[in-house]
Every structure is written in structure tokens, then in C-alpha cells.
Amino acid sequence: MYKNNLLFYSRCLLAILAVLGTTIQLFKHGFGMMMYYTVQSNLLVSIFAIYMVVAMQQNKNLQSTKFLRIKAAITMSIMITFVIYHLMLAPLATNFWRVENILCHYITPLYFFFDTLLVDRQRQYSKVDPVYWTALPVFYMLFALFNGLVLKWPIPDAKDSPFAYYFINVTKYGWGYVAIHAVVIFIVYILSGYLLYALKSMNWKSSNRLLVSKTER
């Protein structure tokens, strides 16, 4: 069925942790938590991780170029959750040491990133892929602004509700403030994407040969 028990059980654990963090967030605060990018990106990883587990059981190829390019997009989408939270939101957090907080902002993003870095085949991405990877965060930004300005759906535990995050609160801080933050985040995201592209373009004998079964090559 599959030859690599280590990778299989590692991805089972990834799926469990991703689902657990997302479920706790929704259970404690309600469906309104889906308005957060954190919860959306963790839900995406949960679904994708479950798919990988099922696919491995069915001996499906998880090392095709198409699959790895999609996975890279999800990797970048969840990594921005880690970066933004750690650099911009964690210093303001009043209840940092919550299980769901650590799972959604640290463990799941880093776990998924290292799965991509260590397991996936090298040289599978297009040079323009890092640009395409910005689609999900950009779409979320537009939706979050639309909600804050038009829909005004309340967001649980958000000081800037109906804006999910302070740096997109146009009403309070103005368009200039939001635009500066958006541009900086976009640039950092693009640069991070090309860093991942560079790492996965190197011609080295990556550790994935130790982790990936023949059915995934």
C-alpha cells in the first residue's frame, strides 16, 4: 500500500494538529472565526493534509509537478499566518499561551513548511509561481476590507471588528496606513515566495530520498 510509514504517520500527525487547532478555534468562538485569515489558512491545510493521508493510502502520486505547485501555494498561504502573527500580532496578544493559538500560528505552519521543504522534489516550480501564490492573501485582504466597510459582520475576539486585524482598519487609521502595511506585507510575501523557489531549485540530494516512497517519486 505504501512503503514509508514514517512519512505517512508524520502526515497523519500534521492532519490531526491542523484539524485540532481549527476545531478548537471554531468551537470556542463560533463560526465567525472563519473571518480570520488564520482560521481560513489552517482549514485549508487541514483539508490538504487529510487529502495527502488518504492519497498515500491509495498509492497516489504526491510528487507530480502539478501537485507540488499547488502544495507550495498552500505552504506560502499558511506561512504568512506564522510570519504576520509572530512579527505583528504576538507582541500585542493578551492570552498568548492558548493551545489553539500555538497550534494555528506556529506548529501547523512550520510543520507544513518543513514537509514541503524536506519531502517534496526539487525543481518543480515555475519562475512566476511566487506571484501566483499571492492570490489567496490578496483575495482575503479584499474580502476583509469589504466586510469591514460594507458587510460589517462581527468578528469574535477582534478589537478592530468588523475588521479582523488592526492593520486593515481603514475606518480608524485611514487608507494610507492600510496601504503601507498592505504593500510591505505583499513585498515580504513575494520575497519569501522566491526564497522558497530558490531553496527548492537547488540541485542537491535532498532528504526527501530518505522520506519519500517509490509511489511518490
C-alpha angles and dihedrals in degrees: 000000000000130000102205110074092168094060093040094053091041090058091045088057091047091053092048094050094046093048092044095053093046094045094051091051092052095040095051100042107019136241090308087081086077086078089073119089087219093063094042093052092045091050089052091052090047092055093043094048091050089050091053091052092050092044092053090052088053094046093241120165109260094172100067117125093242093052094046093050090053090046091051090055090053090046091057092044093056094040092059086058089059096043098046093045096046096046103033111018108029093067088058097043116120097189104033103153099069119131094232091047094055092042097049099039104035120008100044097042094047093041091053092044093054091046087058095042098047104030109035122087120259125250099025101122131090119233090244095049094095087060092051090049090067091068098091097047092044092050090049092050091053092047093047091052091047091052093048094048104032117010096035094193108177117249119214117243093359116136090199097045129186080037112066095213135028094235092064096046098120093171094059104032105022135238095285093059093047093045092053092051092045093051093047092048091047092051093047089048093051092047091048089050091054090047089057089045090052093048092050092045096059116112100233135130095255124203090251088091087068094046109035122081123222091258090063098049 
